[in-house]
Amino acid sequence: MYGIIFLVVFLMLMTGIGIWGMRKTKTLGDFFLGGRTMGPWVSATAYGTSYFSAVLFIGFAGTQGWQFGLNALWIALGNGLIGALAAWVVLARRTRRMTQNLDAMTMPAYLQERYGAKHLKPVAASVIFFFLLPYSASVFKGLGHLFEAVFHIPYDMALLLMIAFTGVYLILGGYFAIAITDFIQGIVMFFGAIVMVGVLASQGGGLGEILGNVRDQYPLHVPPENQPTWVTILSLVFMTSFGTWGLPQMTQKFYAIKNEQVISKAVIITTVFALVIGFAAYLTGIFAHVFFTPESLPRNSSGGILYDSIVPTLLTEHLPEVLMAVILLLVLSASMSTLSSLVLVSSSSVAIDLYPSKIDAKTGKDRSVAMMRFLSAIFVIISYLISRFQFSFIVTLMSLSWGAVSGSFAAPYIYGLYWKRSTKAGAYAGLLSGLVTEIILFFTLGTAHSPLAASLAILVPFIVVPAVSLGTKAPAQSLLDRAFAGLSRGTDR
């Protein structure tokens, strides 16, 4: 009962924010970047809520919490220090400045303008179009499992509810609505995660005792021969931490900040947020070793462990109804934020990067805004269809998407920010080498080694880009002067 009441209030609030955002959205820049006016708190929480979703709370927490035991906490630490802190310190200022210098709103547009490569934008846009959809679908799938466990409603109905409300506030309000809802959702996530861990730990005798019990139970539940190697653990840390540096839905948050002065505050806020959410999620999955035995884990009809159901089952069995309702909002907040960012970036790959901006001669309105809204709706529907047909597991979908997208973009993007000698040929070679490496390794190594495949796909282009760049013609000085304007002085525009 509490869950339904909280849910209705929450979704009504999101819809209201979408209507408010629609009134502030006049141009394509407003819809996609909020007019580059976001302050530190909104920018930081937008980054954090886009980082974590049902994929973490339902997929990763359940799977790695059980399979890795306490070693899963290394992933949480990496996410906080590398995926949040280091990302903002290394990327935020230069990304904000250079994308403004180049008048670029998207990753494909940035790559095209930075390298003077007119065909690079459609290639990059195609990668985003094809590989972020599985990620969107994985978010839908994780959320559907949680609704199924908590409300006992059909999986299909849960997906339809998410489509309706995510679509409404995103399509109406664009990035203005996303940023404000992210801030509200971030507050729910932050405090809900702390309370969730506190209640579960108290039921296990306190945090120290429950962690000690996990340490004792883990080798009994997961025999040494089935425990992950350090290569697997480090691959997951790298993929989920450094891998975010090349994801367009994450770097977009740097484009939208108001000015460079907000970065120092945003660094602290994002890091604290990421550490709290990451540790809370993985601790919940790890606690399964105390509350379950291998025999009592949720299983499918053939006896296989349903890793995606571990956390939902744990929460519904051990949390009071009121708190369970809050936790539902926590996961819902994380998922809707991530999903809206994914849809916005995916639709921009067509509406901005492949569809020329058009101004209506009579009204003076940019028709690209209408195209963005239309494509956002289409992407939500496609994500629903993919998740409806249950393609593979959440972690597998996410591993393929992260490896393909980050492998394609991380090296050309980061070299473009810092190294003037990186060339158009190097950018093409880096993008294609990351994409091809991920696809080949993903299918040859198998899903069990998908984090390793993704990690190698991200690393290979960092060798390819400089190797090709040093053997090809240097960029024109006029292009470099435009891209790097103001970066050597450290002043803000």
Secondary structure, DSSP 8 states (H G I E B T S, - for coil): -HHHHHHHHHHHHHHHHHHHHHHH--SHHHHHHGGG-B-HHHHHHHHHHHH--HIIIIIIHHHHHHHHGGGGHHHHHHIIIIIIIIHIIIIIHHHHHHHHHTT--SHHHHHHHHHT-TTHHHHHHHHHHHHHHHHHHHHHHHHHHHHHHHH---HHHHHHHHHHHHHHHHHHHHHHHHHHHHHHHHHHHHHHHHHHHHHHHHHTTSHHHHHHHHHHHHHHHS-GGGS--HHHHHHHHHHHHGGGGG-HHHHHHHHTBS-GGGHHHHHHHHHHHHHHHHHHHHHHHHTHHHH--GGGS-B-TTS-B-HHHHHHHHHHHHS-HHHHHHHHHHHHHHHHHHHHHHHHHHHHHHHTTTS---B-TTT--BHHHHHHHHHHHHHHHHHHHHHHTT-S-HHHHHHHHHHHHHHHHHHHHHHHHH-TT--HHHHHHHHHHHHHHHHHHHHHH-GGGHHHHHHHHHHHHHHHHHHHHHTS----HHHHHHHTTTTTTT---
